[in-house]
Amino acid sequence: MIDTNLVRNLMDAIENAGFEPRSYSGRGMYGKECLGVTVDRETSVFQLAAQIIAASDDPGAMADFLSDVRVAEDSMGMGTIVYFPRIDWIDRDDEDEDEGDE
């Protein structure tokens, strides 16, 4: 399993690059949720990767994450989901609630 702090850093870099991290579970994943990012048709995976790396405090770690990225397009060709199958989805809203309970 990948260090949770590194996953949070990746999610922050995705947000800092102007995108919204989301959970994704696609074909053959059998319900497992991983980290994903929805992009429009005009944004290439390379543009997304460059923006994430540039928005990160740790470009080397981000480049490592991006080495195992996959892409799926919706059936209408209107959007693309870029996802990271080896990075489990972390719901940061749940973490914030847990921290408030302490």
Biopython code that builds the backbone (N, CA, C, O; Angstrom):
import numpy as np
from Bio.PDB.StructureBuilder import StructureBuilder

atoms = [
    (1, "MET", "N", (0.837, -1.181, 0.000)),
    (1, "MET", "CA", (0.000, 0.000, 0.000)),
    (1, "MET", "C", (0.886, 1.250, 0.000)),
    (1, "MET", "O", (1.956, 1.265, 0.609)),
    (2, "ILE", "N", (0.439, 2.264, -0.671)),
    (2, "ILE", "CA", (1.192, 3.511, -0.784)),
    (2, "ILE", "C", (0.921, 4.387, 0.428)),
    (2, "ILE", "O", (-0.201, 4.437, 0.932)),
    (3, "ASP", "N", (1.947, 5.069, 0.888)),
    (3, "ASP", "CA", (1.858, 5.950, 2.051)),
    (3, "ASP", "C", (0.710, 6.947, 1.882)),
    (3, "ASP", "O", (0.610, 7.632, 0.864)),
    (4, "THR", "N", (-0.148, 7.014, 2.892)),
    (4, "THR", "CA", (-1.322, 7.887, 2.853)),
    (4, "THR", "C", (-0.938, 9.349, 2.670)),
    (4, "THR", "O", (-1.636, 10.088, 1.977)),
    (5, "ASN", "N", (0.154, 9.772, 3.278)),
    (5, "ASN", "CA", (0.585, 11.169, 3.123)),
    (5, "ASN", "C", (0.955, 11.488, 1.674)),
    (5, "ASN", "O", (0.678, 12.585, 1.190)),
    (6, "LEU", "N", (1.579, 10.535, 0.983)),
    (6, "LEU", "CA", (1.911, 10.741, -0.426)),
    (6, "LEU", "C", (0.645, 10.836, -1.274)),
    (6, "LEU", "O", (0.577, 11.623, -2.218)),
    (7, "VAL", "N", (-0.347, 10.034, -0.930)),
    (7, "VAL", "CA", (-1.619, 10.090, -1.661)),
    (7, "VAL", "C", (-2.288, 11.436, -1.430)),
    (7, "VAL", "O", (-2.811, 12.041, -2.366)),
    (8, "ARG", "N", (-2.273, 11.911, -0.183)),
    (8, "ARG", "CA", (-2.835, 13.237, 0.109)),
    (8, "ARG", "C", (-2.095, 14.319, -0.669)),
    (8, "ARG", "O", (-2.715, 15.249, -1.184)),
    (9, "ASN", "N", (-0.766, 14.199, -0.757)),
    (9, "ASN", "CA", (0.027, 15.172, -1.524)),
    (9, "ASN", "C", (-0.367, 15.153, -3.002)),
    (9, "ASN", "O", (-0.456, 16.205, -3.636)),
    (10, "LEU", "N", (-0.602, 13.964, -3.547)),
    (10, "LEU", "CA", (-1.031, 13.862, -4.933)),
    (10, "LEU", "C", (-2.402, 14.507, -5.114)),
    (10, "LEU", "O", (-2.627, 15.235, -6.082)),
    (11, "MET", "N", (-3.309, 14.243, -4.191)),
    (11, "MET", "CA", (-4.645, 14.844, -4.275)),
    (11, "MET", "C", (-4.556, 16.371, -4.186)),
    (11, "MET", "O", (-5.259, 17.082, -4.904)),
    (12, "ASP", "N", (-3.690, 16.865, -3.302)),
    (12, "ASP", "CA", (-3.487, 18.316, -3.198)),
    (12, "ASP", "C", (-2.926, 18.884, -4.505)),
    (12, "ASP", "O", (-3.365, 19.937, -4.967)),
    (13, "ALA", "N", (-1.960, 18.186, -5.094)),
    (13, "ALA", "CA", (-1.360, 18.648, -6.352)),
    (13, "ALA", "C", (-2.399, 18.661, -7.471)),
    (13, "ALA", "O", (-2.393, 19.560, -8.312)),
    (14, "ILE", "N", (-3.285, 17.676, -7.484)),
    (14, "ILE", "CA", (-4.354, 17.642, -8.486)),
    (14, "ILE", "C", (-5.248, 18.866, -8.312)),
    (14, "ILE", "O", (-5.593, 19.529, -9.290)),
    (15, "GLU", "N", (-5.624, 19.170, -7.065)),
    (15, "GLU", "CA", (-6.449, 20.350, -6.804)),
    (15, "GLU", "C", (-5.711, 21.637, -7.147)),
    (15, "GLU", "O", (-6.290, 22.547, -7.740)),
    (16, "ASN", "N", (-4.429, 21.717, -6.776)),
    (16, "ASN", "CA", (-3.632, 22.915, -7.072)),
    (16, "ASN", "C", (-3.472, 23.135, -8.573)),
    (16, "ASN", "O", (-3.264, 24.261, -9.026)),
    (17, "ALA", "N", (-3.572, 22.049, -9.337)),
    (17, "ALA", "CA", (-3.474, 22.146, -10.795)),
    (17, "ALA", "C", (-4.823, 22.524, -11.418)),
    (17, "ALA", "O", (-4.922, 22.700, -12.633)),
    (18, "GLY", "N", (-5.853, 22.647, -10.587)),
    (18, "GLY", "CA", (-7.159, 23.079, -11.082)),
    (18, "GLY", "C", (-8.121, 21.956, -11.423)),
    (18, "GLY", "O", (-9.102, 22.173, -12.134)),
    (19, "PHE", "N", (-7.853, 20.768, -10.927)),
    (19, "PHE", "CA", (-8.714, 19.616, -11.184)),
    (19, "PHE", "C", (-9.288, 19.102, -9.874)),
    (19, "PHE", "O", (-8.844, 19.491, -8.794)),
    (20, "GLU", "N", (-10.276, 18.226, -9.979)),
    (20, "GLU", "CA", (-10.942, 17.680, -8.795)),
    (20, "GLU", "C", (-10.650, 16.187, -8.682)),
    (20, "GLU", "O", (-11.055, 15.413, -9.549)),
    (21, "PRO", "N", (-9.947, 15.769, -7.616)),
    (21, "PRO", "CA", (-9.746, 14.334, -7.429)),
    (21, "PRO", "C", (-11.088, 13.670, -7.111)),
    (21, "PRO", "O", (-11.950, 14.270, -6.468)),
    (22, "ARG", "N", (-11.253, 12.433, -7.567)),
    (22, "ARG", "CA", (-12.490, 11.701, -7.309)),
    (22, "ARG", "C", (-12.204, 10.221, -7.245)),
    (22, "ARG", "O", (-11.144, 9.761, -7.670)),
    (23, "SER", "N", (-13.144, 9.487, -6.718)),
    (23, "SER", "CA", (-12.985, 8.037, -6.692)),
    (23, "SER", "C", (-13.383, 7.474, -8.057)),
    (23, "SER", "O", (-14.212, 8.046, -8.765)),
    (24, "TYR", "N", (-12.782, 6.359, -8.403)),
    (24, "TYR", "CA", (-13.093, 5.713, -9.674)),
    (24, "TYR", "C", (-13.037, 4.206, -9.491)),
    (24, "TYR", "O", (-12.121, 3.675, -8.864)),
    (25, "SER", "N", (-14.017, 3.538, -10.041)),
    (25, "SER", "CA", (-14.030, 2.080, -10.087)),
    (25, "SER", "C", (-14.536, 1.675, -11.461)),
    (25, "SER", "O", (-15.701, 1.890, -11.794)),
    (26, "GLY", "N", (-13.674, 1.104, -12.236)),
    (26, "GLY", "CA", (-14.026, 0.763, -13.615)),
    (26, "GLY", "C", (-14.100, -0.727, -13.851)),
    (26, "GLY", "O", (-14.079, -1.531, -12.919)),
    (27, "ARG", "N", (-14.188, -1.074, -15.114)),
    (27, "ARG", "CA", (-14.252, -2.481, -15.498)),
    (27, "ARG", "C", (-13.062, -3.248, -14.961)),
    (27, "ARG", "O", (-11.925, -2.777, -14.996)),
    (28, "GLY", "N", (-13.347, -4.433, -14.465)),
    (28, "GLY", "CA", (-12.288, -5.309, -13.984)),
    (28, "GLY", "C", (-11.717, -4.929, -12.632)),
    (28, "GLY", "O", (-10.778, -5.566, -12.155)),
    (29, "MET", "N", (-12.277, -3.889, -12.002)),
    (29, "MET", "CA", (-11.760, -3.473, -10.692)),
    (29, "MET", "C", (-12.564, -4.100, -9.549)),
    (29, "MET", "O", (-12.169, -4.005, -8.387)),
    (30, "TYR", "N", (-13.678, -4.733, -9.873)),
    (30, "TYR", "CA", (-14.500, -5.475, -8.921)),
    (30, "TYR", "C", (-14.863, -4.664, -7.681)),
    (30, "TYR", "O", (-14.814, -5.169, -6.559)),
    (31, "GLY", "N", (-15.223, -3.414, -7.894)),
    (31, "GLY", "CA", (-15.677, -2.559, -6.805)),
    (31, "GLY", "C", (-14.582, -1.806, -6.064)),
    (31, "GLY", "O", (-14.882, -0.939, -5.243)),
    (32, "LYS", "N", (-13.321, -2.118, -6.338)),
    (32, "LYS", "CA", (-12.218, -1.389, -5.699)),
    (32, "LYS", "C", (-12.237, 0.049, -6.210)),
    (32, "LYS", "O", (-12.376, 0.282, -7.411)),
    (33, "GLU", "N", (-12.100, 1.003, -5.310)),
    (33, "GLU", "CA", (-12.066, 2.405, -5.704)),
    (33, "GLU", "C", (-10.641, 2.932, -5.657)),
    (33, "GLU", "O", (-9.918, 2.732, -4.681)),
    (34, "CYS", "N", (-10.254, 3.604, -6.726)),
    (34, "CYS", "CA", (-8.932, 4.206, -6.783)),
    (34, "CYS", "C", (-9.075, 5.702, -7.050)),
    (34, "CYS", "O", (-10.173, 6.199, -7.297)),
    (35, "LEU", "N", (-7.969, 6.398, -6.997)),
    (35, "LEU", "CA", (-7.946, 7.833, -7.257)),
    (35, "LEU", "C", (-8.107, 8.084, -8.746)),
    (35, "LEU", "O", (-7.482, 7.416, -9.570)),
    (36, "GLY", "N", (-8.947, 9.050, -9.083)),
    (36, "GLY", "CA", (-9.162, 9.409, -10.474)),
    (36, "GLY", "C", (-9.329, 10.911, -10.633)),
    (36, "GLY", "O", (-9.533, 11.634, -9.658)),
    (37, "VAL", "N", (-9.240, 11.365, -11.865)),
    (37, "VAL", "CA", (-9.416, 12.776, -12.214)),
    (37, "VAL", "C", (-10.173, 12.819, -13.535)),
    (37, "VAL", "O", (-9.779, 12.161, -14.498)),
    (38, "THR", "N", (-11.255, 13.589, -13.586)),
    (38, "THR", "CA", (-11.985, 13.769, -14.830)),
    (38, "THR", "C", (-11.454, 14.998, -15.543)),
    (38, "THR", "O", (-11.319, 16.064, -14.942)),
    (39, "VAL", "N", (-11.154, 14.849, -16.828)),
    (39, "VAL", "CA", (-10.685, 15.978, -17.629)),
    (39, "VAL", "C", (-11.558, 16.083, -18.880)),
    (39, "VAL", "O", (-12.189, 15.111, -19.294)),
    (40, "ASP", "N", (-11.582, 17.272, -19.471)),
    (40, "ASP", "CA", (-12.361, 17.461, -20.697)),
    (40, "ASP", "C", (-11.565, 16.992, -21.905)),
    (40, "ASP", "O", (-10.396, 16.623, -21.791)),
    (41, "ARG", "N", (-12.207, 17.010, -23.053)),
    (41, "ARG", "CA", (-11.564, 16.520, -24.279)),
    (41, "ARG", "C", (-10.333, 17.315, -24.660)),
    (41, "ARG", "O", (-9.418, 16.781, -25.288)),
    (42, "GLU", "N", (-10.299, 18.586, -24.288)),
    (42, "GLU", "CA", (-9.194, 19.452, -24.693)),
    (42, "GLU", "C", (-7.933, 19.246, -23.853)),
    (42, "GLU", "O", (-6.855, 19.697, -24.242)),
    (43, "THR", "N", (-8.052, 18.576, -22.719)),
    (43, "THR", "CA", (-6.904, 18.368, -21.831)),
    (43, "THR", "C", (-6.324, 16.984, -22.066)),
    (43, "THR", "O", (-7.004, 15.979, -21.859)),
    (44, "SER", "N", (-5.074, 16.926, -22.496)),
    (44, "SER", "CA", (-4.429, 15.631, -22.710)),
    (44, "SER", "C", (-3.869, 15.113, -21.387)),
    (44, "SER", "O", (-3.700, 15.863, -20.425)),
    (45, "VAL", "N", (-3.591, 13.830, -21.365)),
    (45, "VAL", "CA", (-2.993, 13.224, -20.176)),
    (45, "VAL", "C", (-1.637, 13.864, -19.894)),
    (45, "VAL", "O", (-1.255, 14.031, -18.736)),
    (46, "PHE", "N", (-0.919, 14.219, -20.940)),
    (46, "PHE", "CA", (0.392, 14.840, -20.770)),
    (46, "PHE", "C", (0.259, 16.218, -20.133)),
    (46, "PHE", "O", (1.060, 16.592, -19.275)),
    (47, "GLN", "N", (-0.757, 16.976, -20.556)),
    (47, "GLN", "CA", (-0.998, 18.289, -19.946)),
    (47, "GLN", "C", (-1.349, 18.130, -18.472)),
    (47, "GLN", "O", (-0.842, 18.859, -17.619)),
    (48, "LEU", "N", (-2.225, 17.167, -18.182)),
    (48, "LEU", "CA", (-2.605, 16.908, -16.792)),
    (48, "LEU", "C", (-1.376, 16.563, -15.963)),
    (48, "LEU", "O", (-1.180, 17.111, -14.879)),
    (49, "ALA", "N", (-0.553, 15.656, -16.470)),
    (49, "ALA", "CA", (0.646, 15.240, -15.745)),
    (49, "ALA", "C", (1.580, 16.419, -15.490)),
    (49, "ALA", "O", (2.087, 16.586, -14.381)),
    (50, "ALA", "N", (1.805, 17.227, -16.507)),
    (50, "ALA", "CA", (2.686, 18.389, -16.352)),
    (50, "ALA", "C", (2.141, 19.361, -15.315)),
    (50, "ALA", "O", (2.899, 19.911, -14.516)),
    (51, "GLN", "N", (0.827, 19.571, -15.324)),
    (51, "GLN", "CA", (0.229, 20.494, -14.364)),
    (51, "GLN", "C", (0.309, 19.956, -12.938)),
    (51, "GLN", "O", (0.555, 20.716, -12.002)),
    (52, "ILE", "N", (0.105, 18.655, -12.767)),
    (52, "ILE", "CA", (0.197, 18.048, -11.433)),
    (52, "ILE", "C", (1.624, 18.146, -10.912)),
    (52, "ILE", "O", (1.841, 18.517, -9.758)),
    (53, "ILE", "N", (2.592, 17.818, -11.751)),
    (53, "ILE", "CA", (4.001, 17.883, -11.328)),
    (53, "ILE", "C", (4.379, 19.321, -10.972)),
    (53, "ILE", "O", (5.037, 19.554, -9.958)),
    (54, "ALA", "N", (3.974, 20.271, -11.785)),
    (54, "ALA", "CA", (4.302, 21.683, -11.534)),
    (54, "ALA", "C", (3.647, 22.199, -10.264)),
    (54, "ALA", "O", (4.197, 23.079, -9.603)),
    (55, "ALA", "N", (2.469, 21.662, -9.906)),
    (55, "ALA", "CA", (1.730, 22.141, -8.737)),
    (55, "ALA", "C", (2.128, 21.424, -7.453)),
    (55, "ALA", "O", (1.576, 21.705, -6.389)),
    (56, "SER", "N", (3.075, 20.509, -7.542)),
    (56, "SER", "CA", (3.445, 19.675, -6.404)),
    (56, "SER", "C", (4.652, 20.218, -5.652)),
    (56, "SER", "O", (5.520, 20.882, -6.219)),
    (57, "ASP", "N", (4.680, 19.913, -4.352)),
    (57, "ASP", "CA", (5.857, 20.207, -3.529)),
    (57, "ASP", "C", (6.927, 19.133, -3.701)),
    (57, "ASP", "O", (8.082, 19.345, -3.329)),
    (58, "ASP", "N", (6.554, 17.983, -4.260)),
    (58, "ASP", "CA", (7.477, 16.871, -4.445)),
    (58, "ASP", "C", (7.333, 16.310, -5.863)),
    (58, "ASP", "O", (6.711, 15.266, -6.060)),
    (59, "PRO", "N", (7.916, 17.011, -6.857)),
    (59, "PRO", "CA", (7.745, 16.596, -8.257)),
    (59, "PRO", "C", (8.194, 15.166, -8.543)),
    (59, "PRO", "O", (7.590, 14.489, -9.375)),
    (60, "GLY", "N", (9.234, 14.701, -7.875)),
    (60, "GLY", "CA", (9.718, 13.339, -8.103)),
    (60, "GLY", "C", (8.686, 12.293, -7.723)),
    (60, "GLY", "O", (8.468, 11.333, -8.463)),
    (61, "ALA", "N", (8.048, 12.475, -6.570)),
    (61, "ALA", "CA", (7.012, 11.536, -6.130)),
    (61, "ALA", "C", (5.818, 11.575, -7.082)),
    (61, "ALA", "O", (5.235, 10.537, -7.396)),
    (62, "MET", "N", (5.458, 12.765, -7.536)),
    (62, "MET", "CA", (4.328, 12.884, -8.457)),
    (62, "MET", "C", (4.640, 12.201, -9.781)),
    (62, "MET", "O", (3.778, 11.535, -10.354)),
    (63, "ALA", "N", (5.856, 12.359, -10.268)),
    (63, "ALA", "CA", (6.251, 11.711, -11.520)),
    (63, "ALA", "C", (6.165, 10.192, -11.377)),
    (63, "ALA", "O", (5.775, 9.501, -12.318)),
    (64, "ASP", "N", (6.530, 9.669, -10.199)),
    (64, "ASP", "CA", (6.426, 8.230, -9.952)),
    (64, "ASP", "C", (4.973, 7.782, -9.998)),
    (64, "ASP", "O", (4.657, 6.771, -10.626)),
    (65, "PHE", "N", (4.084, 8.521, -9.341)),
    (65, "PHE", "CA", (2.659, 8.194, -9.377)),
    (65, "PHE", "C", (2.140, 8.188, -10.812)),
    (65, "PHE", "O", (1.381, 7.301, -11.202)),
    (66, "LEU", "N", (2.548, 9.165, -11.578)),
    (66, "LEU", "CA", (2.032, 9.338, -12.940)),
    (66, "LEU", "C", (2.564, 8.293, -13.910)),
    (66, "LEU", "O", (2.073, 8.182, -15.033)),
    (67, "SER", "N", (3.561, 7.528, -13.487)),
    (67, "SER", "CA", (4.109, 6.496, -14.371)),
    (67, "SER", "C", (3.152, 5.318, -14.532)),
    (67, "SER", "O", (3.312, 4.516, -15.452)),
    (68, "ASP", "N", (2.161, 5.203, -13.653)),
    (68, "ASP", "CA", (1.217, 4.090, -13.713)),
    (68, "ASP", "C", (-0.216, 4.595, -13.869)),
    (68, "ASP", "O", (-1.128, 4.112, -13.199)),
    (69, "VAL", "N", (-0.402, 5.554, -14.742)),
    (69, "VAL", "CA", (-1.720, 6.144, -14.951)),
    (69, "VAL", "C", (-2.445, 5.403, -16.074)),
    (69, "VAL", "O", (-1.819, 4.909, -17.012)),
    (70, "ARG", "N", (-3.748, 5.335, -15.969)),
    (70, "ARG", "CA", (-4.570, 4.730, -17.022)),
    (70, "ARG", "C", (-5.636, 5.735, -17.440)),
    (70, "ARG", "O", (-5.935, 6.678, -16.706)),
    (71, "VAL", "N", (-6.196, 5.532, -18.603)),
    (71, "VAL", "CA", (-7.176, 6.471, -19.150)),
    (71, "VAL", "C", (-8.379, 5.689, -19.663)),
    (71, "VAL", "O", (-8.237, 4.642, -20.296)),
    (72, "ALA", "N", (-9.564, 6.220, -19.377)),
    (72, "ALA", "CA", (-10.802, 5.650, -19.920)),
    (72, "ALA", "C", (-11.664, 6.799, -20.421)),
    (72, "ALA", "O", (-11.751, 7.845, -19.778)),
    (73, "GLU", "N", (-12.297, 6.604, -21.563)),
    (73, "GLU", "CA", (-13.204, 7.619, -22.095)),
    (73, "GLU", "C", (-14.632, 7.139, -21.931)),
    (73, "GLU", "O", (-14.910, 5.941, -21.995)),
    (74, "ASP", "N", (-15.544, 8.098, -21.715)),
    (74, "ASP", "CA", (-16.944, 7.702, -21.629)),
    (74, "ASP", "C", (-17.435, 7.280, -23.011)),
    (74, "ASP", "O", (-16.791, 7.560, -24.021)),
    (75, "SER", "N", (-18.564, 6.614, -23.043)),
    (75, "SER", "CA", (-19.057, 6.045, -24.292)),
    (75, "SER", "C", (-19.445, 7.099, -25.329)),
    (75, "SER", "O", (-19.540, 6.783, -26.514)),
    (76, "MET", "N", (-19.668, 8.335, -24.909)),
    (76, "MET", "CA", (-20.042, 9.392, -25.830)),
    (76, "MET", "C", (-18.837, 10.217, -26.291)),
    (76, "MET", "O", (-18.980, 11.109, -27.126)),
    (77, "GLY", "N", (-17.663, 9.924, -25.754)),
    (77, "GLY", "CA", (-16.467, 10.657, -26.140)),
    (77, "GLY", "C", (-16.439, 12.094, -25.636)),
    (77, "GLY", "O", (-15.722, 12.932, -26.183)),
    (78, "MET", "N", (-17.214, 12.379, -24.598)),
    (78, "MET", "CA", (-17.307, 13.750, -24.093)),
    (78, "MET", "C", (-16.288, 14.056, -22.998)),
    (78, "MET", "O", (-15.922, 15.214, -22.795)),
    (79, "GLY", "N", (-15.841, 13.047, -22.311)),
    (79, "GLY", "CA", (-14.912, 13.280, -21.218)),
    (79, "GLY", "C", (-13.966, 12.110, -21.051)),
    (79, "GLY", "O", (-14.153, 11.044, -21.638)),
    (80, "THR", "N", (-12.959, 12.329, -20.248)),
    (80, "THR", "CA", (-11.949, 11.311, -19.999)),
    (80, "THR", "C", (-11.701, 11.228, -18.509)),
    (80, "THR", "O", (-11.623, 12.248, -17.824)),
    (81, "ILE", "N", (-11.578, 10.010, -18.007)),
    (81, "ILE", "CA", (-11.166, 9.811, -16.616)),
    (81, "ILE", "C", (-9.740, 9.277, -16.645)),
    (81, "ILE", "O", (-9.447, 8.266, -17.283)),
    (82, "VAL", "N", (-8.877, 9.969, -15.951)),
    (82, "VAL", "CA", (-7.506, 9.525, -15.768)),
    (82, "VAL", "C", (-7.472, 8.932, -14.371)),
    (82, "VAL", "O", (-7.850, 9.597, -13.406)),
    (83, "TYR", "N", (-7.020, 7.682, -14.250)),
    (83, "TYR", "CA", (-7.064, 7.051, -12.939)),
    (83, "TYR", "C", (-5.768, 6.320, -12.610)),
    (83, "TYR", "O", (-4.972, 5.978, -13.485)),
    (84, "PHE", "N", (-5.594, 6.100, -11.324)),
    (84, "PHE", "CA", (-4.376, 5.529, -10.777)),
    (84, "PHE", "C", (-4.742, 4.220, -10.077)),
    (84, "PHE", "O", (-5.054, 4.244, -8.886)),
    (85, "PRO", "N", (-4.715, 3.085, -10.769)),
    (85, "PRO", "CA", (-5.237, 1.839, -10.206)),
    (85, "PRO", "C", (-4.502, 1.334, -8.970)),
    (85, "PRO", "O", (-5.079, 0.573, -8.192)),
    (86, "ARG", "N", (-3.265, 1.727, -8.766)),
    (86, "ARG", "CA", (-2.538, 1.247, -7.580)),
    (86, "ARG", "C", (-2.664, 2.189, -6.385)),
    (86, "ARG", "O", (-2.063, 1.945, -5.338)),
    (87, "ILE", "N", (-3.439, 3.262, -6.534)),
    (87, "ILE", "CA", (-3.614, 4.223, -5.449)),
    (87, "ILE", "C", (-5.050, 4.152, -4.957)),
    (87, "ILE", "O", (-5.971, 4.609, -5.634)),
    (88, "ASP", "N", (-5.238, 3.575, -3.772)),
    (88, "ASP", "CA", (-6.572, 3.463, -3.193)),
    (88, "ASP", "C", (-7.153, 4.844, -2.924)),
    (88, "ASP", "O", (-6.442, 5.765, -2.523)),
    (89, "TRP", "N", (-8.453, 4.972, -3.152)),
    (89, "TRP", "CA", (-9.156, 6.225, -2.898)),
    (89, "TRP", "C", (-9.192, 6.504, -1.395)),
    (89, "TRP", "O", (-9.499, 5.619, -0.597)),
    (90, "ILE", "N", (-8.876, 7.734, -1.026)),
    (90, "ILE", "CA", (-8.963, 8.202, 0.355)),
    (90, "ILE", "C", (-10.015, 9.293, 0.386)),
    (90, "ILE", "O", (-9.898, 10.289, -0.328)),
    (91, "ASP", "N", (-11.040, 9.116, 1.203)),
    (91, "ASP", "CA", (-12.071, 10.137, 1.347)),
    (91, "ASP", "C", (-11.609, 11.108, 2.424)),
    (91, "ASP", "O", (-11.721, 10.817, 3.615)),
    (92, "ARG", "N", (-11.096, 12.251, 2.013)),
    (92, "ARG", "CA", (-10.545, 13.221, 2.966)),
    (92, "ARG", "C", (-11.620, 13.829, 3.847)),
    (92, "ARG", "O", (-11.306, 14.293, 4.943)),
    (93, "ASP", "N", (-12.870, 13.848, 3.417)),
    (93, "ASP", "CA", (-13.944, 14.364, 4.261)),
    (93, "ASP", "C", (-14.110, 13.506, 5.514)),
    (93, "ASP", "O", (-14.334, 14.030, 6.605)),
    (94, "ASP", "N", (-13.997, 12.177, 5.351)),
    (94, "ASP", "CA", (-14.085, 11.277, 6.497)),
    (94, "ASP", "C", (-12.933, 11.501, 7.463)),
    (94, "ASP", "O", (-13.123, 11.435, 8.677)),
    (95, "GLU", "N", (-11.729, 11.767, 6.935)),
    (95, "GLU", "CA", (-10.570, 12.018, 7.789)),
    (95, "GLU", "C", (-10.760, 13.287, 8.610)),
    (95, "GLU", "O", (-10.408, 13.326, 9.789)),
    (96, "ASP", "N", (-11.323, 14.335, 7.985)),
    (96, "ASP", "CA", (-11.553, 15.590, 8.690)),
    (96, "ASP", "C", (-12.524, 15.386, 9.850)),
    (96, "ASP", "O", (-12.339, 15.969, 10.918)),
    (97, "GLU", "N", (-13.560, 14.563, 9.652)),
    (97, "GLU", "CA", (-14.525, 14.293, 10.711)),
    (97, "GLU", "C", (-13.852, 13.525, 11.836)),
    (97, "GLU", "O", (-14.101, 13.806, 13.008)),
    (98, "ASP", "N", (-12.985, 12.539, 11.490)),
    (98, "ASP", "CA", (-12.294, 11.754, 12.516)),
    (98, "ASP", "C", (-11.386, 12.628, 13.357)),
    (98, "ASP", "O", (-11.299, 12.434, 14.569)),
    (99, "GLU", "N", (-10.699, 13.596, 12.736)),
    (99, "GLU", "CA", (-9.802, 14.479, 13.478)),
    (99, "GLU", "C", (-10.577, 15.338, 14.466)),
    (99, "GLU", "O", (-10.061, 15.660, 15.537)),
    (100, "GLY", "N", (-11.794, 15.711, 14.130)),
    (100, "GLY", "CA", (-12.610, 16.527, 15.023)),
    (100, "GLY", "C", (-13.102, 15.761, 16.231)),
    (100, "GLY", "O", (-13.473, 16.371, 17.234)),
    (101, "ASP", "N", (-13.117, 14.411, 16.160)),
    (101, "ASP", "CA", (-13.593, 13.585, 17.265)),
    (101, "ASP", "C", (-12.544, 13.434, 18.346)),
    (101, "ASP", "O", (-12.881, 13.036, 19.462)),
    (102, "GLU", "N", (-11.303, 13.732, 18.067)),
    (102, "GLU", "CA", (-10.218, 13.498, 19.028)),
    (102, "GLU", "C", (-10.193, 14.537, 20.110)),
    (102, "GLU", "O", (-9.342, 14.484, 20.998)),
]
sb = StructureBuilder()
sb.init_structure("model")
sb.init_model(0)
sb.init_chain("A")
sb.init_seg("    ")
for serial, (resi, resn, name, xyz) in enumerate(atoms, 1):
    if name == "N":
        sb.init_residue(resn, " ", resi, " ")
    sb.init_atom(name, np.array(xyz, "f"), 0.0, 1.0, " ", f" {name:<3s}", serial, name[0])
structure = sb.get_structure()
